C-alpha cells in the first residue's frame, strides 16, 4: 500500500510536502479550490523545487474553473520541473464550485472536458469545444523547456458515483475514490470502472490501473475513545467536510443524508438555516478540511467519525489496510486537520509503515 497526502494548498507551508517525502509518503496531491486556499500550481512549483522523490500533482484540478488548455499547460509546466514524478488529478469540482454558489460540471460536460484535457497532457492535438465549434488545438511550442510532454503524466479521475467512475475507466490511468464503508465495496467500484473502459473500447488491467482513496487516519492510543479531543483535532475536519458535502447534495438535489448522519442532521440544517440563503454557500464550507468551527463540533459523533475516517488501534488499522489492499486499492491519501497534520503523518509513518510500507517506494503516478 502506498500512502499519500492531500495538501490544503498553502504557499507558505511547502515544508509539509518536504516532511512527507522524508517520512516515506509517496504522493502529494495539491488541492485546487480557489476561494479556499492558495493556487495549487504555484504550490506545486515550489514543491517540485524543494523535493526530489515524492510524486506531486493536482488533488484534484477542477474542470469548472480552468479550461482544459490551462490545466494541461499548468501540469506540463510542473512536469518540466519534476519529470517522471508529476501526475494530474482532475474532478468535477464539488467544493471549488459550491463555495462560489455554483454547481459542479455535469457528467456530459465532464466527459467532454476529459476528451480535451487528456490528449493535451500527452502533447497531442485535441478538439476544443467552444460554443458550437470544435477547434483543433495543441501546444505549438513544446520544446525549449516551457513544458514537458516527454515524461508521461498519469491522469487520475475523481469519481464518487457510477457515472463519474465510468469516466475514470474511460479516460484515466487511475481513479480517486471516497472511503467505502466496507473494503468489499471496491469490487462494485471496479465493475463501474471496467464498464466505462469497455464502453470506450478499452480494457482495464487491475494490476496497472491505479486507485487512490481519500480519507484520513488516526491511530488510537490504548483505551482512547473515538470521540476524544485528540481524535477530533486530527480528523474532525475531514469528518465535518463530509457533512458539508451531504448538505450540498440534499440542498441542490434532494438526496437524503447517509444513515450515520441522521442523528445530527436536523440540528445541522437548523444551524445553517440561520444564515441568509443568498450567502449560505459561503458558510457551508467554513473551515473546510482544515479545522472545525466551534458551533459544528457537536456534530462529530462517534458514528460520523467512524464512517468518514479510518480510526482504530494499530492492529485494527493494519487489518483494515490489508483488506483494502486485497481488494485492489493502491494508495490511501490522508487529509488531516491543518494544525495537527504533521503529528498525523509522523504517527502513521511510525506505526503503520513498518508492516504495511516496509520502505519508501516511488511509483510514477
C-alpha positions in Angstrom: 0.0 0.0 0.0 1.2 3.5 -0.9 0.4 6.4 1.4 -0.1 9.9 0.1 -1.2 13.3 1.4 -3.8 15.6 0.2 -2.5 19.1 0.8 -4.6 22.2 1.7 -2.5 24.3 -0.7 -0.7 26.9 1.3 2.1 28.9 -0.4 4.0 29.3 2.9 3.7 25.7 4.0 5.7 23.7 1.5 7.7 22.2 4.4 4.7 19.9 4.9 5.4 18.2 1.5 9.2 18.1 2.3 8.4 16.3 5.6 6.0 13.9 3.8 8.8 12.9 1.4 11.3 12.4 4.3 8.8 10.2 6.1 8.3 8.0 3.1 4.9 9.2 1.7 4.8 8.5 -2.0 2.4 11.2 -3.3 1.5 14.8 -2.5 -1.9 15.8 -4.0 -2.2 19.6 -4.1 -5.9 20.7 -3.6 -7.4 23.1 -6.1 -10.1 25.3 -4.5 -9.5 29.0 -5.5 -11.8 30.5 -2.8 -10.3 28.4 0.0 -6.6 28.1 -0.4 -3.5 29.2 -2.4 -3.2 28.4 -6.1 -2.3 24.8 -6.5 0.1 25.2 -9.4 2.1 27.9 -7.6 2.4 25.5 -4.6 3.3 22.6 -6.9 6.1 24.6 -8.5 7.6 25.3 -5.1 7.2 21.7 -4.0 8.9 20.5 -7.2 11.9 22.6 -6.3 12.0 21.5 -2.7 11.6 17.7 -3.2 13.3 15.1 -5.3 11.4 11.8 -4.9 7.8 12.2 -3.9 5.2 12.2 -6.7 3.4 15.6 -7.0 0.3 16.6 -8.7 -3.2 18.2 -8.5 -5.5 16.7 -6.0 -7.7 17.4 -7.8 -7.7 20.1 -10.6 -11.2 21.5 -11.2 -12.8 21.2 -14.6 -15.3 24.0 -14.0 -12.7 26.7 -13.1 -9.8 26.0 -15.5 -10.3 25.4 -19.2 -8.6 22.2 -20.5 -5.7 24.0 -22.2 -5.0 25.9 -18.9 -4.9 22.8 -16.8 -2.8 20.9 -19.5 -0.3 23.7 -19.6 -0.2 24.0 -15.9 0.6 20.4 -15.2 3.0 20.2 -18.2 4.9 23.1 -16.6 5.2 21.2 -13.3 6.3 18.2 -15.3 9.2 20.3 -16.7 10.3 20.8 -13.0 9.6 17.3 -11.7 9.8 14.9 -14.7 8.9 11.4 -14.0 7.1 12.2 -10.8 4.3 14.5 -11.9 0.7 13.4 -12.1 -2.7 15.0 -12.8 -5.8 14.5 -10.7 -9.0 16.0 -12.1 -12.6 16.3 -10.9 -15.9 18.0 -11.5 -15.4 20.4 -8.6 -17.8 19.8 -5.8 -16.2 22.1 -3.2 -14.4 24.5 -5.5 -17.7 25.3 -7.4 -20.1 25.0 -4.4 -18.1 27.6 -2.4 -18.9 30.1 -5.2 -22.6 29.1 -5.2 -22.2 27.2 -8.5 -22.8 23.5 -9.3 -20.0 21.2 -10.3 -19.9 20.5 -14.0 -22.4 17.8 -15.1 -21.3 14.4 -16.4 -21.8 15.3 -20.0 -19.6 18.4 -19.7 -17.0 16.5 -17.6 -16.9 13.8 -20.3 -16.2 16.4 -23.0 -13.7 18.1 -20.8 -11.7 14.9 -20.3 -11.8 14.3 -24.0 -10.0 17.6 -24.4 -7.5 17.6 -21.5 -6.2 14.1 -21.7 -4.7 14.4 -25.2 -3.3 17.8 -24.4 -1.5 16.4 -21.4 0.1 13.9 -23.7 1.3 16.6 -26.0 -1.3 15.6 -28.7 -3.9 17.5 -30.6 -7.4 17.8 -29.1 -10.7 19.3 -30.2 -11.6 22.3 -28.1 -15.3 22.8 -27.9 -16.2 26.5 -28.0 -19.9 27.4 -28.4 -20.9 25.3 -31.4 -17.4 25.0 -32.9 -14.8 22.2 -32.4 -11.4 23.7 -32.8 -8.2 21.6 -33.2 -5.6 22.8 -30.7 -2.2 21.6 -29.3 0.7 23.2 -27.6 2.6 24.6 -30.5 5.9 25.4 -28.6 6.5 22.2 -26.6 10.3 22.5 -26.8 12.9 24.8 -25.2 11.7 23.8 -21.7 8.4 25.7 -21.5 6.6 22.4 -20.8 7.4 18.7 -20.7 5.3 16.2 -22.6 8.1 13.6 -23.0 7.8 12.2 -19.4 4.3 10.7 -19.1 1.8 12.4 -16.7 -0.7 9.8 -15.3 -4.3 11.1 -15.2 -6.3 10.2 -12.1 -10.1 11.0 -12.4 -12.1 11.7 -9.3 -15.2 9.6 -9.1 -17.6 9.1 -6.1 -20.5 7.7 -8.1 -21.1 5.2 -11.0 -21.2 7.9 -13.8 -18.0 9.6 -12.8 -16.3 6.3 -12.3 -17.3 5.3 -15.8 -15.4 8.3 -17.0 -12.4 7.4 -14.8 -12.4 4.0 -16.6 -12.8 5.6 -20.0 -10.1 8.3 -19.7 -8.0 7.7 -16.6 -4.8 5.9 -15.7 -6.2 5.8 -12.2 -9.2 6.9 -10.1 -9.6 8.9 -6.9 -12.3 7.4 -4.6 -14.1 8.2 -1.4 -13.9 6.0 1.6 -16.2 2.9 1.2 -17.9 1.6 4.3 -16.6 -1.9 3.6 -13.4 -2.8 1.6 -15.5 -5.3 -0.3 -17.4 -2.4 -1.8 -14.4 -1.8 -4.0 -15.5 -4.7 -6.2 -18.5 -2.6 -7.3 -16.2 0.3 -8.0 -14.0 -2.0 -10.2 -17.2 -3.0 -12.1 -18.1 0.6 -12.8 -14.5 1.4 -13.9 -14.4 -1.6 -16.2 -17.8 -0.8 -17.6 -16.6 2.7 -18.5 -13.5 1.4 -20.1 -15.4 -1.2 -22.1 -17.9 1.4 -23.4 -14.8 3.2 -24.9 -13.4 0.0 -26.4 -10.7 -0.3 -23.7 -9.8 -2.8 -21.1 -8.6 -2.1 -17.6 -5.7 -4.0 -16.2 -6.2 -4.2 -12.5 -2.5 -4.7 -12.0 -1.6 -1.3 -13.6 -4.8 0.9 -13.1 -4.0 2.9 -10.0 -6.7 3.5 -7.3 -6.4 6.1 -4.5 -8.8 6.5 -1.6 -9.2 9.9 0.1 -9.7 9.8 3.9 -7.5 10.3 6.9 -6.1 8.0 9.7 -5.9 8.3 13.4 -4.1 5.7 15.4 -5.9 5.3 18.7 -3.9 5.1 22.0 -4.7 2.3 24.5 -8.2 2.8 25.7 -8.7 6.0 23.8 -12.3 6.7 22.7 -13.1 7.6 19.1 -14.6 10.9 20.2 -11.6 12.0 22.2 -10.3 15.6 21.8 -7.1 14.4 20.2 -9.0 12.3 17.6 -11.3 15.2 16.7 -8.3 17.5 16.5 -6.7 15.2 14.0 -9.6 14.1 11.8 -12.6 16.3 12.7 -12.2 18.5 9.6 -12.4 15.5 7.3 -15.5 14.2 9.1 -17.2 17.6 9.0 -16.4 18.1 5.4 -18.5 15.0 4.5 -21.4 16.6 6.3 -20.9 19.8 4.2 -20.9 17.6 1.1 -24.1 15.8 2.2 -25.8 19.1 2.8 -25.0 20.4 -0.7 -26.3 17.1 -2.1 -29.5 17.5 -0.1 -29.9 21.2 -0.8 -29.4 21.0 -4.5 -30.6 17.6 -5.5 -32.8 16.4 -2.6 -30.5 13.5 -1.7 -31.1 12.2 1.8 -28.1 12.1 4.1 -26.4 8.8 4.9 -27.6 6.9 7.9 -24.7 7.8 10.0 -25.6 11.5 9.9 -29.3 11.1 10.8 -28.8 11.8 14.5 -27.3 15.2 13.8 -29.0 16.2 10.5 -31.9 18.2 11.8 -29.7 20.3 14.2 -27.1 20.9 11.4 -29.8 22.1 9.0 -31.3 24.3 11.6 -27.9 25.9 12.2 -27.4 26.7 8.5 -31.0 28.0 8.3 -29.9 30.9 10.4 -27.7 32.2 7.5 -29.1 34.2 4.6 -29.9 32.0 1.6 -28.0 34.2 -0.9 -24.7 33.8 1.1 -25.2 30.4 2.6 -22.8 28.9 0.1 -20.0 30.8 1.8 -21.0 29.5 5.2 -21.5 25.8 4.4 -17.8 25.1 3.8 -16.4 27.2 6.6 -13.1 25.7 7.9 -13.4 23.1 5.0 -10.9 20.3 5.5 -8.7 22.5 7.7 -10.5 22.8 11.1 -13.8 22.5 12.7 -15.5 25.8 13.7 -16.8 25.7 17.3 -20.5 25.6 16.6 -20.0 22.5 14.4 -18.1 20.4 17.0 -21.4 19.0 18.3 -21.9 17.1 15.0 -18.7 15.0 15.4 -20.3 11.9 16.8 -18.6 8.5 17.0 -20.9 7.3 14.2 -19.9 10.2 11.9 -16.2 9.8 12.6 -16.1 6.0 12.2 -17.9 6.2 8.8 -15.8 9.0 7.3 -12.3 8.3 8.7 -10.0 5.4 9.5 -9.8 5.4 13.2 -8.6 2.4 15.3 -5.7 0.8 17.1 -2.5 -0.1 15.3 -3.6 -3.7 14.9 -7.1 -2.7 13.7 -5.8 -0.3 11.1 -3.2 -2.8 9.9 -6.0 -5.3 9.3 -8.2 -2.7 7.6 -5.4 -1.5 5.3 -4.6 -5.1 4.3 -8.3 -5.7 3.5 -8.3 -2.6 1.2 -5.1 -3.7 -0.5 -6.6 -7.2 -1.1 -9.5 -5.6 -3.0 -7.1 -3.7 -5.3 -6.6 -0.4 -3.6 -3.1 1.1 -4.3 -3.0 4.2 -2.2 -4.5 5.8 0.9 -4.5 9.6 0.6 -4.6 11.4 4.0 -6.2 14.7 4.6 -5.8 15.5 8.4 -6.7 18.7 10.2 -4.5 21.6 9.2 -3.0 22.3 12.6 -2.2 18.7 13.5 -1.3 17.3 10.1 2.4 16.9 11.0 1.5 14.8 14.0 -0.7 12.6 11.9 2.0 12.0 9.3 4.5 11.1 12.0 2.2 8.7 13.8 1.1 7.0 10.6 4.6 6.6 9.3 5.9 5.3 12.7 3.0 2.9 13.4 1.8 1.7 10.0 4.6 2.0 7.5 6.7 -0.6 9.4 4.4 -3.5 8.4 2.4 -2.1 5.6 5.0 0.0 3.9 8.5 -1.6 4.6 10.4 1.2 2.8 9.7 4.2 0.6 8.8 3.3 -3.0 8.1 5.9 -5.5 6.0 4.7 -8.4 5.1 7.2 -11.2 1.5 8.2 -10.6 
